[in-house]
């Protein structure tokens, strides 16, 4: 059995889902289980496919407690629930997807004598939400325990280099969270323009995803509020800044809000945009070194992107000339968007289609499987190694 642990409800964890499906489709393991957090209304046990299951664990203690002490007891109770769920199980490999569960994962490694993979989804100790004593503790926990992992796997090269340098690791694997390659060419659907009432001849810029601080929402509103009326911006998503965006949309005819659509429909709406937006602000090192999933989603739809001029995002658009780099600044963004021509947009769109074909899970999966081979696991039910 291969077990993946992540302290969420596992409602839409695309990276882990792609990983476990690849491991099962190549028969690296006979059974794969995701350990997640149970929440009222969600099934405790869910089968995702042949040999793939999610087990949502409820805390054994502290479930009804409130406040800071309640959160602590609830976390401890969830750890105990995980250990109880693992009793009697033979575990070959344990994948830890988050720093908060690394101590628990090290305990499981010693208990079950299994391989441990540390697979953080961002720069775990350098996030926007960590400050003061919590960050001090996180840094020391990671430094003390990362050496127990048999290997470390991260989401881009800059973060891999940071981990290798910080902890003197000999090798850090990189497996990006990219979408599956579509067998058909992306074609406009008209869904997004119809949803917000736009004509086909206006330039349409799309921000899709979480509407939260640090993601350039305010900068985008400031920039588009001063742009010509044929440059339109659509925010499609959810989050704490939704009210602020709705207010801006009421004041400016070229700014629009659209609620998030189901994950399986995102591509049908995204493909209708002329340009995607990923304007991350430099509020922490994890953001500065990030490579957002939405860039790959834009590329899969043939939509070029405007990105912050940061290392990973800048490298991505430079490699295929599939977008534009800009300082995360309202005036710089205004000047860039105001000067875009239809000819330039068409050229970038053609380049983006090429990048979308290469940055896909079918290619990234090869790196994932190579990592497991290096750890001693074989594909094909253990009959032969995957190369």
C-alpha positions in Angstrom: 0.0 0.0 0.0 1.0 3.6 -0.7 -0.5 6.2 1.6 -0.7 10.0 1.0 -1.6 12.3 3.8 -2.8 15.9 3.5 -4.6 17.9 6.2 -7.6 19.0 4.0 -11.0 17.6 3.2 -9.6 16.5 -0.2 -12.5 18.1 -2.1 -10.3 19.3 -5.1 -6.7 18.4 -4.6 -5.7 18.1 -8.2 -2.0 17.4 -7.7 -2.4 14.4 -5.3 -5.3 13.1 -7.5 -3.1 13.0 -10.6 -0.2 11.4 -8.7 -2.3 8.5 -7.2 -4.0 7.8 -10.5 -0.6 7.6 -12.2 0.8 5.2 -9.5 -2.2 2.9 -9.9 -2.4 3.0 -13.7 1.3 1.9 -13.9 0.7 -0.6 -11.1 3.5 0.8 -8.9 1.3 -0.1 -5.9 -1.7 -2.5 -5.6 -3.5 -0.1 -3.3 -3.3 3.7 -2.8 -5.1 5.5 0.0 -5.4 9.3 0.7 -5.8 10.2 4.4 -7.7 13.5 4.7 -9.9 15.4 7.2 -13.5 14.5 7.7 -16.1 17.2 7.5 -19.9 17.0 8.0 -21.6 16.2 4.7 -18.6 14.4 3.2 -18.2 10.6 3.0 -15.7 9.1 5.4 -14.7 6.6 2.8 -14.7 7.3 -0.9 -13.5 5.1 -3.8 -11.9 7.1 -6.6 -11.1 4.1 -8.8 -9.7 0.6 -8.9 -7.4 0.4 -5.9 -7.7 4.1 -5.0 -9.6 5.4 -2.0 -9.9 8.4 0.3 -10.3 7.9 4.0 -11.5 11.1 5.8 -10.5 10.9 9.4 -12.4 12.5 12.3 -10.4 13.6 15.4 -10.7 11.1 18.3 -10.6 13.9 20.8 -11.3 17.7 20.8 -13.9 17.5 18.0 -16.4 19.9 19.7 -13.8 22.2 21.4 -13.5 25.9 20.3 -10.7 28.5 20.4 -7.0 28.0 20.2 -6.9 25.2 22.7 -9.7 23.5 20.8 -7.7 23.7 17.6 -4.7 22.1 19.3 -6.7 19.3 20.8 -8.5 18.7 17.5 -5.2 18.5 15.6 -3.8 16.0 18.2 -7.1 14.1 18.0 -6.8 13.9 14.2 -3.2 12.6 14.4 -4.5 9.9 16.8 -7.3 9.1 14.4 -4.8 8.7 11.6 -2.6 6.3 13.7 -5.7 4.3 14.6 -6.7 4.1 10.9 -3.2 2.7 10.1 -3.3 -0.1 12.6 -2.8 -3.5 11.0 -1.9 -2.0 7.6 1.3 -2.9 5.8 2.6 0.3 4.3 5.3 0.3 1.6 5.5 4.1 1.0 4.1 7.1 2.9 3.8 10.4 1.1 3.7 13.6 3.3 2.2 16.5 1.4 2.4 19.2 4.1 4.8 20.4 6.8 2.1 20.2 9.6 1.9 16.4 9.1 5.7 15.8 8.8 6.1 14.9 12.5 3.3 12.4 12.2 4.7 11.1 8.9 8.1 10.5 10.5 6.4 8.6 13.3 4.6 6.4 10.8 7.9 5.8 8.9 9.5 4.5 12.1 6.5 2.5 13.1 5.8 0.9 9.7 9.4 0.8 8.5 8.3 2.3 5.2 9.7 4.7 2.6 8.9 8.3 3.4 8.5 11.0 0.6 8.2 14.6 1.6 6.2 16.3 -1.1 5.4 19.9 0.0 3.1 21.9 -2.4 4.9 25.2 -1.8 7.8 26.7 0.2 6.3 25.5 3.5 8.2 27.7 6.0 8.1 30.9 3.9 4.4 31.4 3.2 2.3 34.6 3.6 0.4 33.2 6.6 3.5 32.3 8.7 4.9 35.0 11.0 6.7 35.3 14.3 6.7 32.3 16.6 4.8 30.1 14.3 7.3 30.6 11.5 10.2 30.1 14.0 8.7 26.8 15.0 7.9 25.7 11.4 11.5 26.3 10.3 12.9 24.3 13.2 10.5 21.4 12.7 11.3 21.1 9.0 15.1 21.3 9.6 14.9 18.7 12.4 12.8 16.2 10.4 13.4 16.6 6.7 16.4 14.2 7.0 14.1 11.4 7.9 12.5 11.6 4.4 14.0 9.1 1.8 13.5 11.8 -0.8 12.0 15.2 -1.3 9.8 16.2 -4.3 8.6 19.8 -5.0 6.7 21.8 -7.6 9.3 23.8 -9.4 13.1 24.1 -9.9 13.6 27.3 -7.9 12.0 25.7 -4.8 14.0 22.6 -5.4 17.2 24.6 -5.4 16.1 26.4 -2.2 15.5 23.1 -0.4 18.7 21.6 -1.6 20.8 24.6 -0.4 18.9 25.1 2.9 19.1 21.5 4.0 22.1 20.3 2.0 20.1 17.7 0.2 21.8 15.6 -2.5 18.7 15.5 -4.8 15.3 17.1 -4.8 12.9 15.9 -7.5 10.6 18.3 -9.4 7.1 17.3 -10.4 5.0 20.2 -11.6 1.2 20.3 -11.2 0.2 20.5 -14.8 -3.0 19.5 -16.5 -3.5 16.5 -18.8 -2.8 17.2 -22.5 -5.9 17.4 -24.5 -6.0 15.4 -27.8 -7.9 18.2 -29.5 -6.8 21.8 -30.3 -8.3 24.4 -27.9 -11.3 26.2 -29.6 -13.2 29.2 -28.4 -16.6 28.3 -26.9 -18.1 31.8 -26.4 -19.2 30.7 -22.9 -17.3 33.3 -21.0 -18.2 36.3 -23.2 -21.9 35.3 -23.1 -21.8 34.9 -19.3 -20.7 38.5 -18.9 -22.4 40.0 -22.0 -19.3 40.9 -24.1 -19.0 41.1 -27.9 -16.4 39.0 -29.7 -14.3 42.0 -30.8 -13.3 43.3 -27.4 -10.0 42.3 -25.7 -10.9 40.0 -22.8 -8.5 39.4 -19.8 -9.3 36.7 -17.3 -8.3 36.2 -13.7 -9.4 32.7 -12.6 -8.9 31.2 -9.2 -8.8 32.3 -5.5 -9.7 35.9 -4.9 -7.4 36.6 -2.0 -4.8 39.2 -0.9 -1.3 38.9 -2.4 -2.7 37.9 -5.9 -2.8 41.3 -7.5 -6.6 41.8 -7.3 -6.3 45.4 -6.2 -3.6 46.2 -8.8 -5.8 44.8 -11.5 -8.8 46.8 -10.5 -6.7 50.0 -10.3 -5.2 49.4 -13.8 -8.4 48.4 -15.6 -10.4 51.3 -14.1 -8.2 53.6 -16.2 -8.1 51.6 -19.4 -10.2 52.1 -22.6 -13.6 50.6 -22.6 -12.6 47.9 -25.1 -10.2 46.3 -22.6 -12.3 44.1 -20.3 -11.3 42.1 -17.2 -13.3 39.2 -15.8 -12.6 37.8 -12.3 -13.9 34.2 -12.2 -13.5 32.5 -8.8 -14.3 32.8 -5.1 -12.7 34.2 -2.0 -12.6 36.9 0.6 -12.1 39.7 -1.9 -15.3 38.9 -3.8 -17.2 41.9 -2.3 -14.5 44.3 -3.3 -14.6 43.0 -6.8 -18.4 43.3 -7.1 -18.1 46.9 -5.9 -15.5 47.6 -8.6 -17.7 45.9 -11.3 -20.6 48.2 -10.3 -18.5 51.3 -10.8 -16.6 50.3 -14.0 -18.3 48.8 -17.1 -15.1 47.0 -18.2 -14.7 45.0 -14.9 -16.8 41.9 -14.3 -17.3 39.3 -11.7 -18.3 35.7 -12.3 -18.7 33.1 -9.6 -16.5 30.0 -9.8 -17.6 27.3 -12.1 -17.2 23.5 -11.5 -13.6 22.3 -12.1 -14.6 20.3 -15.1 -16.0 23.4 -16.8 -13.1 25.8 -16.1 -11.4 25.0 -19.4 -14.6 25.7 -21.4 -14.7 29.2 -20.0 -11.0 29.9 -19.9 -10.5 29.1 -23.6 -12.7 32.1 -24.5 -10.2 34.7 -23.0 -7.6 36.6 -25.0 -5.2 36.8 -22.1 -4.9 35.1 -18.7 -3.7 37.0 -15.6 -1.4 35.7 -12.9 -0.1 38.8 -11.1 1.3 37.5 -7.8 2.7 40.1 -5.3 6.0 39.6 -3.6 4.6 39.3 0.0 6.7 36.2 0.9 9.4 34.0 -0.6 7.0 31.2 -1.4 5.0 33.6 -3.6 8.1 35.0 -5.2 9.3 31.5 -6.3 5.9 30.2 -7.2 4.7 28.7 -10.5 0.9 28.8 -10.2 -1.2 26.0 -11.6 -3.3 28.5 -13.5 -0.4 29.3 -15.9 -0.5 25.7 -17.1 -4.3 25.8 -17.3 -4.1 29.0 -19.4 -1.5 27.3 -21.6 -3.6 24.2 -22.1 -6.4 26.4 -23.4 -4.0 28.3 -25.8 -4.4 31.5 -23.7 -1.2 33.6 -23.3 -0.6 35.1 -19.8 0.5 38.3 -18.1 2.7 37.2 -15.2 4.7 38.9 -12.5 8.4 39.2 -13.4 9.4 36.6 -10.9 11.9 33.7 -11.5 9.6 30.8 -12.2 6.7 32.6 -13.9 9.1 34.7 -16.0 11.1 31.6 -17.1 7.9 29.9 -18.2 6.6 32.7 -20.5 10.2 33.4 -21.8 10.8 29.8 -22.8 8.0 29.7 -25.4 7.3 33.5 -25.8 3.8 32.7 -24.5 3.1 35.8 -22.5 4.3 39.0 -20.9 6.3 39.7 -17.8 5.4 42.8 -15.8 6.3 44.3 -12.4 3.3 43.7 -10.0 2.4 47.4 -10.2 -0.9 49.0 -11.4 0.8 51.5 -13.7 3.1 49.0 -15.3 0.1 46.7 -15.9 -1.9 49.6 -17.3 0.8 50.5 -19.8 1.3 46.9 -21.0 -2.4 46.2 -21.5 -3.1 49.6 -23.2 -0.4 48.8 -25.8 -1.4 45.3 -26.8 -2.4 44.8 -30.4 -4.5 42.1 -32.1 -1.4 41.0 -34.1 0.7 40.5 -31.0 -2.1 38.6 -29.3 -2.5 36.2 -32.2 1.3 35.5 -32.2 1.4 34.9 -28.5 -1.6 32.6 -28.7 0.1 30.4 -31.4 3.2 30.1 -29.2 1.0 29.2 -26.2 -0.6 26.3 -27.9 2.9 24.8 -28.4 3.8 25.2 -24.7 0.5 23.7 -23.7 1.3 20.5 -25.6 4.7 20.1 -23.8 3.7 21.1 -20.3 1.3 18.3 -19.6 0.8 15.6 -17.1 1.6 12.9 -19.6 5.2 14.3 -19.7 5.4 15.2 -16.0 4.3 11.7 -15.0 7.6 10.3 -16.4 9.5 12.2 -13.8 7.2 11.0 -11.1 7.6 7.3 -12.0 11.4 7.8 -12.3 11.5 9.0 -8.7 9.7 5.8 -7.5 12.1 3.6 -9.5 15.0 5.4 -7.8 13.4 4.5 -4.5 13.2 0.8 -5.4 9.6 0.6 -6.5 8.7 -1.0 -9.9 5.8 -0.5 -12.3 3.8 -3.3 -13.8 3.0 -5.1 -10.5 6.6 -5.5 -9.6 7.5 -7.5 -12.7 9.7 -4.9 -14.4 11.1 -1.5 -13.7 9.7 1.6 -15.5 12.2 3.5 -17.6 
